């Protein structure tokens, strides 16, 4: 009898431990599968506003606050500002750093506010933020209507711009003025899970593996509306969507080029990075990967009918760098090395995920101009 009780207790303990492990893996997978649009990624530290002065803001001193370039500064209360480079020669302290404060676009910045850096410099729409004429569209998608902005241009090569993790279509406005100046019509899409767009049936982010269907319907829309050819421009998981659409779309022959900024080329590496940033113990990271597979069917290039990166057939420019802690740079390097004839890698140092433009806008835009010139 005692042996039976001991065995039952041991089995119960094992089942309990197993259930706890499954729950922990599920919670850890949420770090990637439930990233709120416009919210901070787990890798992005919160910064405290120490104070403001004319054209200056003092922030918590850490590696994020010291990043080069221009960024948005977002708060939980919906506030948004734009900060420029660290100001040399300003009076800061051991725990604070002073950056140029370019403008406060929404709300206020007060001492004690908790904020984070975001790659999105603009809020609103292309008209209110950039003064560009545009049309608000609703493109019929598989799950419902998808909001989009269309900024007209003189050329018959369109740019379809799609954002990724932790941002909204406002992120695409960073380069919209540049693209408009060079005559490219721009279609910036909100995809499933975004504000105003339908949710995925399971309410989860699939890291581009199902979201690409929304980009595909936008591609069909562009072709039907007169685009002779299309450049797909994606950031983060938006880059994953661009790769999938270029390989799988029934109108993929109209895709003339790919621009991939901080591409998520290994969903499990990105999931592990985001889960680890949530302080998930290393031993639980494989459980997070398995939980994500079970919840979403994510298998990437390893699953049946998957799209392999070797199928890239159009000129591709990658913007990426070694300081991206969300999408490892090594995968972009391998992709460029494997396809030197059509894939070029523009390396950006000191930039966080999906913020390659922010680190050095003029250099980024010149590389972008050189890539697009043959398509003009």
MOBELSUL-V879049 format. One record per pair of residues at least 12 apart in sequence whose C-alpha atoms are under 6 Angstrom apart, sorted by the first residue. I is the first residue (numbers start at 1). GAP is how many residues later the second one is. Records with the same first field share a line. If there is no record, write none. Layout:
I: GAP + GAP
This chain:
25: 262 + 263 + 266
26: 265
28: 247 + 260
29: 259 + 263
31: 243 + 244
32: 239
33: 171 + 172
34: 170
37: 129 + 130 + 131
38: 128 + 129 + 130
39: 127
40: 126
41: 125
42: 232 + 235 + 236
43: 234
46: 69 + 70
47: 13 + 67 + 68 + 69
48: 12 + 64 + 65 + 66
49: 62 + 63 + 64
50: 61
51: 60
55: 45 + 46
56: 43 + 44 + 45
57: 41 + 42 + 44
58: 39 + 40
59: 37 + 38
60: 35 + 36
61: 34 + 35 + 36
68: 17 + 291
69: 15 + 16 + 289 + 290 + 291
70: 13 + 14 + 288
71: 12 + 47 + 48 + 50
72: 45 + 46 + 47 + 48 + 49
73: 43 + 44 + 45
74: 41 + 42
75: 40
79: 27 + 28
80: 25 + 26
81: 22 + 23 + 24
82: 20 + 21
83: 17 + 18 + 19
84: 16
85: 14 + 15
86: 12 + 13
87: 12
119: 236
120: 51
134: 16 + 17
135: 14 + 15
136: 12 + 13
144: 54
146: 51
147: 43
148: 40 + 41 + 42
149: 38 + 39
150: 36 + 37
151: 34 + 35
152: 33
153: 30 + 31 + 32
154: 29
155: 28 + 29
156: 71 + 72
157: 70 + 71 + 72 + 73
158: 26 + 27 + 28 + 69 + 72
159: 27 + 71 + 72 + 73
160: 26 + 27 + 28 + 72 + 73
161: 27 + 72 + 73
162: 27 + 72 + 76
163: 71 + 72 + 75
164: 71 + 72 + 73 + 74
169: 21
191: 23
207: 30
208: 29 + 32 + 33
212: 29
216: 29
229: 25 + 26 + 27
230: 24 + 25 + 26
231: 24 + 25 + 26 + 27
232: 26
233: 25 + 26
234: 26
235: 26 + 27 + 119
236: 26 + 27 + 28 + 118
237: 27
239: 21 + 24
240: 24
257: 57 + 58 + 59
258: 58
259: 57 + 58 + 59
260: 58
261: 57 + 58
262: 58 + 92
264: 63
270: 56 + 57
272: 13
273: 53
315: 27
316: 26 + 27
317: 26 + 27
318: 27 + 28
319: 27
320: 27 + 28
321: 26 + 27 + 28
323: 27 + 28 + 29
324: 28 + 29
